[in-house]
């Protein structure tokens, strides 16, 4: 996984939002960019993050 994308922090009285920039000409997977950004914001190693999606359970 590559380095985290460049992040911009926007803070208001009510919330803090982070904006990540992606190089769309890059060969990197978009999912890797998202994981790297989340890891950077949370101060967590990317391999220690919980899954970002949950697969729906299938009912017979």
Secondary structure, DSSP 8 states (H G I E B T S, - for coil): ------EEEEE-SS-EEEEE---TTS-S-HHHHHHHHHHHHHT--GGGS--S--------
